[in-house]
Amino acid sequence: MLDSDTWLRQQAWQLLWQGPGAVSAYWSIPLPLVCTALSLSGPTELARTSLCILSVNVLLAVLLILVDEIGSCRNHDLGLLRVSAAKSRDRIAKLGIRSKQVDRFVNALWLNADLKCTFKNTRLESVELMVLALDLLSRIAIGVMVVAAEEFSKLISIQW
């Protein structure tokens, strides 16, 4: 069984590598890298300049990723819990399941000012466990639907 700390760490890494800092790094580093490789065949001054530009891009990307990390650690990971709960709700909705309780819980995570004040001071393990349970539930539901679809397709192919 997955404990809440391990799950929270996995969610943080996933959000970090899919966050704005990482995405900007994915888009901003390849072009200077290609330019640096091409400039190696020319004059050394051009190669040095291209290498400096590449270094600045890499440094900026690392700084942006660090800003994302600091942002996700603020308020005892409330932002991370909000994003994880919203993703879980979207996964459940894609299966055609609408739950007023899930919607109410996710809306409370996003809109409740008292909850935000509480998270500034301390970590609420009960909220973390509820988001973990919602995440696991949505993943299991998707897994069950995939298995059911595969079994259905096997059954159809056998009949024909």
Secondary structure by P-SEA (a helix, b strand, c coil): cccaaaaaaaaaaaaaaacaaaaaaaaccaaaaaaaaaaccccaaaaaaaaaaaaaaaaaaaaaaaaaaaaaacccaaaaaaaaaaaaaaaaaaaccccaaaaaaaaaacccaaaaaaaaccccaaaaaaaaaaaaaaaaaaaaaaaaaaaaaaaaaaac
